[in-house]
């Protein structure tokens, strides 16, 4: 687009600020600083990278053509003196993700902070891969793993997921993801040495999925996955044979995909590990494989000469020693198209619910902040992009309900995405079917997905539930607001706002529900959920607060075999948080001898429909025959219930 008025010297910079955002909409301000000669008449132009659009604007005349937007001056703000600025704003719509425009132009010149002759090259979107490793990895955010599929042992559907389809990948793209990580396990499809030929049908199936993803404008990160523990981990004991197989595999992958566009990248191998080694030896072996991978791909011709290559730390661990070892490898390569990768499943006790870590507390937060800060300081701050190639929490699965308290899990997800943005890390969600139902192509928990999709902070409270007794007077109840830099805007029950003063009060960060409001919301006070509220903040996903009526759960005596022992339980509207196990002398009982709080699901689990608390055979096998064990069940209402079991000769006797 040509200049509206000719200037001998043009230059500008732009401040773009999303004031607020909500599902499907946002408000943004734009300030343009004129660095060149005075302007009489201006036209600011940009291209939306994700198809956003302006719905209503002010202080400018807006026109939109396809993905291109032009904001032109009005009569009262047509002039911009040298060093002066002009501002305008708008409401917009978005779907999936809401990225900033990749560049702005003032009267045709790119606003990059420099001053010079007018730019006449038309504005066009950048290539999906970007021009550098940092740009390409940034363009991959957010990313999604096609987990437990092409990496499954026994065939693509052996671990419970359907075949990957074009429809699945189209759905992933429509949900705002810009890339997929494609885990592939190759061992079952490789012939004997010395050639270790990959079955052509397998290679073509992988290529078909890559093609489908690229057609959906998804970048693809292709890797060598469970081979890491199936045979690569034997490198110390059978060095030459394992290395030859690794090199043969990557030679074939590199050759098959050498002519693919830069939107396809390669990852050396998944979670590298080496049997019988200490950390320092493992770092050296990991470097050896990463260097072999790099040499093979770079020397294979085609587009592989400058394709993005992704190198893992040992175990894809984020500890400083592991990061330093990989940083030394990357520095030695002196290759600008290299990225580092780690995995992150959170603070382990919280991630599996053991040792009493049922809440997203300061310790869980510190582990997250420390890991991402180390990755940033070691790599990103030195021009090396980082992909968190897998992230989620361990033991979360739709087939294992209750391991994590829903609100505490959402706090973790919200914090991970925030701290990743703060540290410039690209996140790839590990999804083995627990998040996106691949049969229906619907999210198993739409509200949870909204936290994955949000690109801003969301407010929360100290807990997501208010528990009320089943009878007697209801007292006021308070929660602490975690504003996360946002403004608290009120409470809603469905479409109806609650009245501040009559229904709730806010003093500092203390949100208090009045007795009258809780009594009304509790209704008939049936056990379980009585009402669900929304706490709305100035940005992000509304926070849900559940009003629950419960009484102390009641456990009954029981006798049964260790193979299937269950405690009859009336939960009375309450929800199980964790279980302690101790012998009479106070020592810990159960597989986790270092803590009395045993691991949820693998050692104990609730069955709310059946009215039972189940003690698993694994837990019962670990207790000493004939010695009574006191179990203390902790519930999220704050209630605790004790129960005694004695295992003897394969039979368990339980006493309330």
C-alpha positions as CSV (number, residue, x, y, z in Angstrom):
1,X,0.0,0.0,0.0
2,X,1.4,3.4,-0.9
3,X,1.9,6.3,1.4
4,X,-1.0,8.6,2.1
5,X,1.3,11.6,2.1
6,X,4.9,11.5,1.0
7,X,7.6,11.9,3.6
8,X,11.3,12.1,3.0
9,X,12.0,10.1,6.1
10,X,9.5,7.7,7.8
11,X,9.8,5.8,11.0
12,X,7.5,4.5,13.7
13,X,7.0,2.2,16.6
14,X,3.8,0.7,18.0
15,X,2.6,-0.2,21.5
16,X,-0.2,-2.9,21.3
17,X,-2.0,-3.7,24.5
18,X,-4.9,-6.2,25.0
19,X,-6.7,-4.5,27.9
20,X,-9.1,-7.4,28.6
21,X,-10.0,-10.7,27.0
22,X,-12.9,-13.1,27.4
23,X,-14.0,-16.2,25.5
24,X,-14.5,-15.0,21.9
25,X,-13.8,-11.4,22.4
26,X,-11.2,-8.8,23.6
27,X,-10.5,-5.1,23.9
28,X,-7.2,-3.7,22.6
29,X,-5.4,-0.3,22.4
30,X,-2.9,0.8,19.8
31,X,-0.5,3.7,20.2
32,X,1.6,4.7,17.2
33,X,4.7,6.8,17.7
34,X,5.9,8.9,14.8
35,X,9.7,8.8,14.6
36,X,10.0,10.4,11.2
37,X,8.9,13.6,9.5
38,X,5.6,15.2,10.5
39,X,2.6,13.3,9.1
40,X,-0.6,14.8,7.7
41,X,-3.0,11.9,7.2
42,X,-2.2,8.4,8.4
43,X,-3.2,4.8,7.7
44,X,-2.1,2.0,10.1
45,X,-2.2,-1.5,8.7
46,X,-1.7,-4.9,10.1
47,X,-2.5,-8.6,9.4
48,X,-4.1,-10.9,12.0
49,X,-2.0,-14.1,12.4
50,X,-5.0,-16.1,13.6
51,X,-8.0,-14.7,11.7
52,X,-9.1,-12.2,14.4
53,X,-11.3,-9.3,13.4
54,X,-12.4,-5.8,14.6
55,X,-16.0,-5.6,15.7
56,X,-16.1,-2.0,16.9
57,X,-13.5,0.7,17.1
58,X,-12.9,4.3,18.2
59,X,-10.5,7.2,17.2
60,X,-10.0,5.7,13.7
61,X,-12.0,4.5,10.7
62,X,-11.6,0.7,10.4
63,X,-11.8,-1.4,7.3
64,X,-11.1,-5.1,7.0
65,X,-10.2,-7.1,3.9
66,X,-9.7,-10.8,4.6
67,X,-7.2,-10.9,7.4
68,X,-5.9,-7.4,6.8
69,X,-7.1,-4.4,8.8
70,X,-6.6,-0.7,8.0
71,X,-7.2,2.0,10.7
72,X,-7.3,5.5,9.1
73,X,-7.3,8.9,10.7
74,X,-10.4,10.8,11.5
75,X,-10.7,14.6,10.8
76,X,-9.5,15.6,14.3
77,X,-6.4,13.4,14.6
78,X,-5.0,13.4,11.1
79,X,-1.6,15.1,12.0
80,X,1.2,13.5,14.0
81,X,4.2,15.7,14.7
82,X,7.7,14.3,14.9
83,X,8.0,12.6,18.2
84,X,4.3,12.6,18.8
85,X,1.8,9.7,19.0
86,X,-1.7,8.8,18.1
87,X,-3.9,6.3,19.8
88,X,-7.0,4.3,18.9
89,X,-8.7,1.2,20.2
90,X,-11.2,-1.5,19.3
91,X,-13.2,-4.5,20.4
92,X,-12.3,-7.6,18.5
93,X,-13.4,-11.2,18.1
94,X,-11.1,-14.3,18.2
95,X,-11.3,-18.1,18.2
96,X,-8.7,-20.5,19.3
97,X,-5.8,-18.2,20.1
98,X,-5.5,-14.4,20.1
99,X,-2.0,-13.6,19.0
100,X,-0.7,-10.1,18.4
101,X,-0.3,-8.9,14.9
102,X,3.1,-9.8,13.6
103,X,3.9,-6.3,12.4
104,X,2.3,-2.8,12.0
105,X,2.8,-0.4,9.1
106,X,2.2,3.3,9.2
107,X,1.5,4.7,5.7
108,X,3.1,1.6,4.3
109,X,6.3,1.6,6.4
110,X,7.0,-1.2,8.8
111,X,7.0,0.2,12.4
112,X,10.2,-1.4,13.6
113,X,11.6,1.6,15.5
114,X,13.9,2.7,12.6
115,X,13.8,5.8,10.4
116,X,14.3,5.7,6.6
117,X,12.7,5.7,3.2
118,X,9.1,4.5,2.8
119,X,8.6,0.7,2.6
120,X,6.6,-0.3,-0.4
121,X,6.6,-4.1,0.0
122,X,3.0,-5.2,0.8
123,X,2.2,-6.6,4.2
124,X,2.0,-10.4,4.2
125,X,1.9,-12.9,7.1
126,X,5.2,-14.5,8.0
127,X,5.8,-18.2,7.1
128,X,4.5,-20.5,9.8
129,X,8.0,-21.7,10.7
130,X,9.5,-18.3,11.1
131,X,13.0,-17.2,10.0
132,X,14.9,-18.4,13.1
133,X,14.7,-21.1,15.7
134,X,13.3,-18.7,18.2
135,X,10.6,-17.5,15.8
136,X,9.7,-21.0,14.7
137,X,9.4,-22.4,18.2
138,X,7.3,-19.4,19.3
139,X,5.0,-20.0,16.3
140,X,4.5,-23.6,17.6
141,X,2.8,-22.4,20.8
142,X,0.5,-23.9,21.9
143,X,1.3,-27.5,21.0
144,X,-0.5,-30.8,21.5
145,X,0.9,-34.4,21.7
146,X,-0.8,-37.2,19.8
147,X,0.1,-39.4,22.8
148,X,-0.3,-43.2,23.1
149,X,-1.0,-43.7,19.4
150,X,1.9,-44.0,17.0
151,X,4.1,-44.5,20.0
152,X,1.9,-47.3,21.4
153,X,3.4,-50.8,21.5
154,X,1.4,-53.4,19.6
155,X,-0.1,-51.1,17.0
156,X,-1.6,-47.6,16.7
157,X,-4.8,-48.5,18.6
158,X,-3.3,-50.9,21.1
159,X,-3.4,-48.4,24.0
160,X,-7.0,-47.4,23.6
161,X,-7.0,-44.6,21.1
162,X,-8.5,-44.7,17.6
163,X,-6.5,-44.2,14.5
164,X,-5.3,-40.7,13.8
165,X,-7.5,-39.1,11.2
166,X,-7.6,-35.9,9.3
167,X,-10.7,-34.9,11.3
168,X,-8.8,-35.2,14.5
169,X,-6.0,-32.9,13.3
170,X,-8.5,-30.4,11.9
171,X,-10.2,-30.4,15.3
172,X,-6.9,-29.8,17.1
173,X,-6.1,-26.9,14.8
174,X,-9.6,-25.4,15.3
175,X,-9.1,-25.5,19.0
176,X,-6.2,-23.0,18.8
177,X,-3.2,-25.4,18.7
178,X,-0.4,-24.4,16.2
179,X,1.6,-27.5,16.3
180,X,1.6,-31.2,17.2
181,X,4.3,-33.3,18.7
182,X,4.1,-36.7,17.0
183,X,5.5,-39.4,19.2
184,X,6.5,-42.5,17.2
185,X,7.9,-45.8,18.5
186,X,9.9,-47.6,15.7
187,X,11.4,-50.7,17.2
188,X,8.5,-53.1,16.4
189,X,8.8,-52.0,12.7
190,X,12.5,-52.3,12.3
191,X,14.3,-55.3,10.7
192,X,17.6,-56.9,11.9
193,X,21.0,-55.3,11.6
194,X,23.0,-54.2,9.9
195,X,20.4,-52.3,7.9
196,X,17.6,-52.1,10.5
197,X,15.2,-51.3,7.7
198,X,12.0,-49.6,8.8
199,X,8.9,-51.3,7.4
200,X,7.8,-49.1,4.4
201,X,4.2,-49.3,5.5
202,X,5.1,-47.9,8.9
203,X,7.1,-45.1,7.4
204,X,4.3,-44.2,5.0
205,X,1.8,-44.2,7.8
206,X,3.9,-41.7,9.7
207,X,4.3,-39.6,6.5
208,X,0.5,-39.7,6.0
209,X,-0.1,-38.2,9.4
210,X,2.6,-35.6,9.0
211,X,1.1,-34.6,5.6
212,X,-2.4,-34.3,7.1
213,X,-1.1,-32.1,9.9
214,X,0.9,-29.8,7.6
215,X,-2.3,-29.5,5.4
216,X,-4.0,-28.2,8.5
217,X,-1.3,-25.5,8.9
218,X,0.0,-27.4,12.0
219,X,3.7,-27.6,12.6
220,X,4.9,-31.1,13.4
221,X,7.6,-32.2,15.8
222,X,8.5,-35.9,14.9
223,X,10.5,-38.0,17.3
224,X,11.8,-41.4,18.3
225,X,9.8,-42.2,21.4
226,X,9.6,-45.4,23.5
227,X,12.6,-46.8,21.8
228,X,14.5,-44.8,24.5
229,X,13.7,-47.5,27.1
230,X,13.1,-50.4,24.7
231,X,16.7,-50.5,23.4
232,X,18.4,-47.2,23.4
233,X,18.9,-47.4,27.2
234,X,21.2,-50.4,26.6
235,X,23.8,-48.1,25.0
236,X,26.3,-48.5,28.0
237,X,26.3,-52.3,27.8
238,X,26.0,-52.7,24.0
239,X,27.4,-49.5,22.8
240,X,28.3,-50.2,19.1
241,X,25.2,-52.1,18.3
242,X,22.8,-49.6,19.9
243,X,24.5,-46.7,18.2
244,X,24.5,-48.4,14.8
245,X,20.7,-49.0,15.2
246,X,20.1,-45.4,16.3
247,X,22.1,-44.1,13.3
248,X,20.3,-46.4,10.9
249,X,16.9,-45.3,12.1
250,X,17.6,-41.6,11.9
251,X,19.3,-42.1,8.5
252,X,16.0,-43.5,7.2
253,X,13.8,-40.9,8.8
254,X,16.0,-38.0,7.6
255,X,16.0,-39.4,4.0
256,X,12.2,-39.9,3.9
257,X,11.4,-36.4,5.1
258,X,14.4,-34.4,3.7
259,X,12.3,-32.6,1.1
260,X,9.5,-31.6,3.6
261,X,9.0,-27.9,4.4
262,X,10.6,-26.3,7.5
263,X,7.3,-26.7,9.4
264,X,8.4,-30.3,10.1
265,X,11.1,-30.5,12.8
266,X,12.9,-33.5,14.4
267,X,13.5,-34.5,18.0
268,X,16.5,-36.7,18.8
269,X,14.7,-39.1,21.2
270,X,12.2,-39.1,24.0
271,X,13.3,-39.0,27.7
272,X,16.8,-40.4,27.1
273,X,17.9,-42.8,29.8
274,X,20.7,-45.2,30.1
275,X,20.7,-48.3,32.3
276,X,23.1,-48.6,35.1
277,X,24.7,-45.1,34.8
278,X,25.2,-42.2,37.0
279,X,24.1,-38.7,35.9
280,X,27.5,-37.5,34.5
281,X,27.9,-40.7,32.4
282,X,24.3,-40.3,31.3
283,X,24.9,-36.7,30.2
284,X,27.9,-37.9,28.1
285,X,25.9,-40.7,26.4
286,X,23.0,-38.3,25.8
287,X,25.4,-35.9,24.1
288,X,26.8,-38.7,22.0
289,X,23.3,-39.5,20.6
290,X,22.4,-35.9,20.1
291,X,25.6,-35.3,18.2
292,X,25.0,-38.4,16.0
293,X,21.4,-37.3,15.4
294,X,22.6,-33.8,14.4
295,X,25.3,-35.1,12.1
296,X,23.0,-37.5,10.3
297,X,20.2,-35.1,9.7
298,X,22.4,-32.2,8.7
299,X,24.3,-34.3,6.2
300,X,21.2,-35.9,4.6
301,X,20.5,-33.2,2.0
302,X,17.3,-31.5,1.0
303,X,15.8,-29.2,3.6
304,X,17.5,-31.0,6.4
305,X,20.5,-28.6,6.2
306,X,18.7,-26.0,8.2
307,X,15.6,-27.9,9.6
308,X,14.8,-27.2,13.3
309,X,16.4,-29.9,15.4
310,X,15.3,-30.4,19.0
311,X,17.7,-31.9,21.6
312,X,16.6,-33.3,24.9
313,X,18.3,-33.1,28.3
314,X,19.0,-36.4,30.0
315,X,15.6,-37.7,31.1
316,X,14.3,-34.4,29.6
317,X,14.9,-33.2,33.2
318,X,14.9,-29.5,34.1
319,X,17.4,-29.6,36.9
320,X,20.3,-27.2,36.4
321,X,23.0,-29.8,35.9
322,X,21.0,-31.4,33.1
323,X,20.4,-28.0,31.5
324,X,24.0,-27.1,31.7
325,X,25.1,-30.4,30.1
326,X,22.8,-29.8,27.1
327,X,23.8,-26.1,26.9
328,X,27.4,-27.2,26.5
329,X,26.4,-29.6,23.7
330,X,24.4,-26.9,21.8
331,X,27.2,-24.3,22.3
332,X,29.7,-26.8,20.7
333,X,27.4,-27.3,17.7
334,X,27.2,-23.6,16.9
335,X,24.0,-24.2,14.9
336,X,21.4,-21.5,14.9
337,X,18.5,-23.9,14.2
338,X,18.6,-25.9,17.4
339,X,16.0,-26.0,20.2
340,X,16.2,-27.6,23.7
341,X,13.4,-29.7,25.2
342,X,12.4,-30.6,28.7
343,X,9.3,-32.2,30.2
344,X,7.2,-30.9,33.1
345,X,4.6,-32.7,35.1
346,X,4.8,-30.6,38.2
347,X,6.0,-31.2,41.7
348,X,5.8,-35.0,41.9
349,X,3.9,-35.4,45.3
350,X,1.2,-33.0,44.0
351,X,1.2,-34.6,40.5
352,X,0.3,-38.1,41.9
353,X,-1.3,-37.0,45.2
354,X,1.0,-38.5,47.8
355,X,2.5,-37.2,51.0
356,X,-0.6,-35.1,51.6
357,X,0.0,-32.7,48.7
358,X,-3.7,-32.2,47.8
359,X,-3.4,-28.5,47.2
360,X,-1.6,-26.2,44.7
361,X,0.5,-24.7,47.5
362,X,3.7,-22.6,47.8
363,X,6.0,-25.7,47.4
364,X,4.2,-26.7,44.2
365,X,4.4,-23.2,42.8
366,X,8.1,-22.9,43.7
367,X,8.9,-26.0,41.8
368,X,7.1,-24.7,38.7
369,X,8.7,-21.2,38.9
370,X,12.1,-22.6,39.5
371,X,12.0,-25.0,36.6
372,X,10.8,-22.5,34.0
373,X,13.2,-19.8,35.3
374,X,16.1,-22.1,34.9
375,X,15.1,-23.1,31.4
376,X,14.8,-19.4,30.5
377,X,18.0,-18.3,32.0
378,X,20.1,-21.2,30.6
379,X,18.6,-21.3,27.1
380,X,16.1,-18.6,26.1
381,X,18.2,-15.8,27.5
382,X,21.0,-17.1,25.3
383,X,19.0,-17.3,22.1
384,X,18.1,-21.0,22.3
385,X,14.4,-21.7,22.3
386,X,12.8,-24.2,24.6
387,X,10.0,-26.6,24.0
388,X,8.3,-28.2,27.0
389,X,7.7,-31.3,24.9
390,X,5.3,-32.8,27.5
391,X,3.4,-31.2,30.3
392,X,0.4,-32.1,32.4
393,X,0.1,-33.8,35.8
394,X,0.9,-37.4,36.4
395,X,-2.0,-39.8,37.3
396,X,-4.7,-37.4,35.9
397,X,-7.0,-39.5,33.7
398,X,-10.7,-39.6,33.0
399,X,-10.5,-43.3,34.1
400,X,-9.0,-42.3,37.5
401,X,-11.4,-39.7,38.8
402,X,-10.6,-37.9,42.0
403,X,-6.9,-38.1,42.1
404,X,-6.7,-34.3,41.9
405,X,-9.1,-31.8,43.4
406,X,-10.6,-29.9,40.4
407,X,-9.9,-26.4,41.5
408,X,-6.4,-27.1,42.6
409,X,-5.7,-28.8,39.3
410,X,-7.0,-25.7,37.4
411,X,-4.8,-23.5,39.5
412,X,-1.8,-25.6,38.4
413,X,-2.8,-25.4,34.7
414,X,-3.4,-21.6,34.9
415,X,0.0,-21.1,36.6
416,X,1.9,-23.3,34.1
417,X,0.6,-21.5,31.1
418,X,1.3,-18.1,32.7
419,X,4.9,-18.9,33.8
420,X,5.6,-20.4,30.3
421,X,4.5,-17.2,28.7
422,X,6.6,-15.2,31.2
423,X,9.7,-17.2,30.3
424,X,9.2,-17.6,26.6
425,X,8.7,-21.3,26.6
426,X,6.5,-23.3,24.2
427,X,4.2,-25.8,25.8
428,X,3.1,-29.1,24.3
429,X,0.2,-30.7,26.2
430,X,0.6,-34.4,26.8
431,X,-2.7,-35.9,25.8
432,X,-3.1,-39.6,25.7
433,X,-6.9,-39.3,25.5
434,X,-7.5,-37.9,28.9
435,X,-8.3,-34.4,27.7
436,X,-9.6,-34.6,24.1
437,X,-12.0,-37.5,23.5
438,X,-10.7,-38.7,20.1
439,X,-13.9,-40.7,19.4
440,X,-16.2,-37.7,19.8
441,X,-13.6,-35.0,19.1
442,X,-15.0,-33.1,22.2
443,X,-13.1,-32.1,25.3
444,X,-13.8,-34.3,28.2
445,X,-13.9,-31.1,30.4
446,X,-14.7,-28.0,28.4
447,X,-14.0,-25.7,31.3
448,X,-10.5,-27.2,31.8
449,X,-9.8,-26.7,28.1
450,X,-10.6,-23.0,28.5
451,X,-7.7,-22.8,30.9
452,X,-5.4,-24.4,28.2
453,X,-6.7,-21.9,25.6
454,X,-6.5,-18.7,27.7
455,X,-3.6,-16.5,26.9
456,X,-4.0,-14.3,30.0
457,X,-4.0,-14.8,33.7
458,X,-7.2,-15.9,35.4
459,X,-8.3,-15.1,38.9
460,X,-8.9,-17.8,41.5
461,X,-9.8,-18.2,45.2
462,X,-8.2,-20.1,48.0
463,X,-10.5,-23.0,47.4
464,X,-13.2,-23.7,44.8
465,X,-15.9,-25.1,47.2
466,X,-17.9,-23.9,50.3
467,X,-19.0,-26.8,52.4
468,X,-22.2,-26.4,54.5
469,X,-23.6,-28.8,57.2
470,X,-26.7,-30.8,56.5
471,X,-28.7,-29.2,59.2
472,X,-28.6,-26.4,61.7
473,X,-27.9,-22.7,61.1
474,X,-25.7,-21.8,58.2
475,X,-22.9,-19.3,59.1
476,X,-21.1,-16.9,56.8
477,X,-18.1,-18.4,55.0
478,X,-15.0,-16.8,53.5
479,X,-12.5,-17.5,50.8
480,X,-9.3,-15.6,49.8
481,X,-9.2,-13.9,46.4
482,X,-6.1,-14.7,44.3
483,X,-6.4,-11.8,41.9
484,X,-3.3,-12.5,39.8
485,X,-3.1,-8.9,38.9
486,X,-6.7,-8.6,37.9
487,X,-9.7,-6.8,39.2
488,X,-12.5,-8.8,40.9
489,X,-15.8,-7.9,39.2
490,X,-18.3,-9.9,41.2
491,X,-20.2,-13.2,41.6
492,X,-22.8,-14.7,39.3
493,X,-25.3,-17.5,39.8
494,X,-26.0,-18.5,36.2
495,X,-27.0,-15.3,34.5
496,X,-27.9,-13.5,37.8
497,X,-25.3,-11.3,39.5
498,X,-25.2,-11.7,43.3
499,X,-25.6,-8.5,45.3
500,X,-22.5,-7.1,47.0
501,X,-23.5,-6.4,50.6
502,X,-26.5,-8.6,50.8
503,X,-25.0,-11.7,49.3
504,X,-21.3,-11.2,49.7
505,X,-18.7,-8.7,50.9
506,X,-15.1,-8.0,49.9
507,X,-12.6,-6.7,52.4
508,X,-9.1,-6.6,51.0
509,X,-8.7,-10.0,49.4
510,X,-11.3,-11.7,51.7
511,X,-14.5,-12.7,50.0
512,X,-17.2,-13.5,52.5
513,X,-20.6,-15.1,51.6
514,X,-23.4,-14.0,53.8
515,X,-25.4,-16.5,55.8
516,X,-28.6,-15.4,54.0
517,X,-27.0,-16.0,50.5
518,X,-25.6,-19.5,51.5
519,X,-29.0,-20.5,53.0
520,X,-30.8,-19.5,49.8
521,X,-28.2,-21.2,47.5
522,X,-28.2,-24.4,49.6
523,X,-32.0,-24.8,48.9
524,X,-33.2,-28.1,50.4
525,X,-29.7,-28.9,51.5
526,X,-29.5,-32.3,49.9
527,X,-26.1,-33.9,50.2
528,X,-23.8,-32.9,47.3
529,X,-23.7,-29.9,45.0
530,X,-26.4,-27.4,45.7
531,X,-25.3,-24.5,43.5
532,X,-22.4,-23.4,41.3
533,X,-21.2,-19.8,41.2
534,X,-18.8,-17.8,39.0
535,X,-16.3,-15.4,40.3
536,X,-15.5,-13.0,37.4
537,X,-12.4,-11.0,37.1
538,X,-11.3,-8.3,34.6
539,X,-9.7,-11.0,32.4
540,X,-9.2,-14.7,32.0
541,X,-11.5,-17.6,32.6
542,X,-14.3,-17.2,35.3
543,X,-13.5,-19.1,38.5
544,X,-16.2,-21.6,39.6
545,X,-17.2,-21.8,43.2
546,X,-19.3,-24.8,44.3
547,X,-21.7,-24.7,47.2
548,X,-21.9,-28.2,48.7
549,X,-23.9,-29.7,51.6
550,X,-22.1,-32.5,53.4
551,X,-22.0,-34.4,56.7
552,X,-19.2,-36.5,58.1
553,X,-18.8,-39.7,56.1
554,X,-19.7,-42.9,57.8
555,X,-17.6,-46.1,57.4
556,X,-18.8,-49.6,58.3
557,X,-17.1,-52.8,59.5
558,X,-16.1,-55.2,56.7
559,X,-14.2,-58.4,56.1
560,X,-12.9,-59.5,52.7
561,X,-9.9,-60.9,50.7
562,X,-6.8,-58.8,50.0
563,X,-7.6,-59.1,46.3
564,X,-10.9,-57.1,46.6
565,X,-11.3,-55.4,49.9
566,X,-13.7,-52.5,50.1
567,X,-15.0,-50.5,53.1
568,X,-18.8,-49.7,52.9
569,X,-19.0,-45.9,53.0
570,X,-21.8,-43.3,53.1
571,X,-19.9,-40.3,51.7
572,X,-22.8,-37.9,52.7
573,X,-21.9,-35.4,50.0
574,X,-18.2,-35.2,50.9
575,X,-15.2,-35.9,48.6
576,X,-12.0,-37.9,49.5
577,X,-8.7,-36.0,49.6
578,X,-6.1,-38.4,50.9
579,X,-5.4,-41.3,53.3
580,X,-2.9,-41.8,56.2
581,X,-1.8,-45.2,57.3
582,X,0.1,-46.0,60.5
583,X,0.9,-48.9,62.7
584,X,0.0,-48.9,66.4
585,X,3.6,-47.6,67.2
586,X,3.1,-44.6,64.9
587,X,5.4,-45.8,62.1
588,X,4.2,-45.5,58.5
589,X,2.3,-48.4,56.9
590,X,2.0,-48.9,53.2
591,X,4.3,-48.9,50.1
592,X,5.4,-45.3,50.7
593,X,7.2,-45.9,54.0
594,X,8.7,-42.3,53.9
595,X,5.2,-40.7,54.5
596,X,2.0,-41.8,56.2
597,X,0.0,-40.3,53.3
598,X,-0.3,-43.0,50.6
599,X,-0.6,-42.5,46.9
600,X,-4.2,-41.9,45.7
601,X,-5.6,-44.5,43.3
602,X,-2.7,-46.9,43.3
603,X,-3.1,-47.6,47.1
604,X,-6.7,-46.4,47.8
605,X,-9.6,-45.0,45.9
606,X,-13.2,-44.0,46.3
607,X,-16.1,-45.5,44.5
608,X,-18.9,-43.0,45.0
609,X,-21.5,-44.8,43.0
610,X,-20.9,-48.1,44.8
611,X,-20.6,-46.4,48.2
612,X,-17.2,-47.8,49.0
613,X,-13.6,-47.0,49.8
614,X,-11.3,-49.5,48.1
615,X,-7.9,-50.5,49.5
616,X,-5.9,-51.9,46.6
617,X,-4.1,-55.3,46.7
618,X,-0.8,-53.4,46.3
619,X,-1.5,-51.5,49.5
620,X,-2.6,-54.6,51.4
621,X,0.3,-56.6,50.3
622,X,2.7,-54.1,51.9
623,X,1.2,-54.1,55.4
624,X,2.6,-56.5,58.0
625,X,0.6,-59.6,58.6
626,X,-1.3,-59.5,61.8
627,X,-0.5,-55.9,62.8
628,X,-3.4,-53.5,63.0
629,X,-3.1,-50.4,60.8
630,X,-5.0,-47.2,61.6
631,X,-6.3,-45.5,58.5
632,X,-7.2,-41.8,58.6
633,X,-9.3,-40.6,55.7
634,X,-9.2,-36.9,55.0
635,X,-12.0,-35.2,53.1
636,X,-12.1,-31.9,51.4
637,X,-14.8,-30.5,53.8
638,X,-12.1,-30.8,56.5
639,X,-13.7,-33.9,58.0
640,X,-11.5,-36.9,59.0
641,X,-12.6,-40.4,59.8
642,X,-10.5,-43.2,61.3
643,X,-10.7,-46.9,60.5
644,X,-8.6,-49.9,61.6
645,X,-7.7,-52.8,59.4
646,X,-5.8,-56.1,60.1
647,X,-4.6,-58.3,57.3
648,X,-4.0,-61.9,58.2
649,X,-3.5,-64.9,55.9
650,X,-5.0,-63.1,52.9
651,X,-8.1,-61.9,54.7
652,X,-8.7,-58.3,55.8
653,X,-10.8,-57.3,58.8
654,X,-11.9,-53.7,59.0
655,X,-13.4,-51.9,62.0
656,X,-15.0,-48.5,62.1
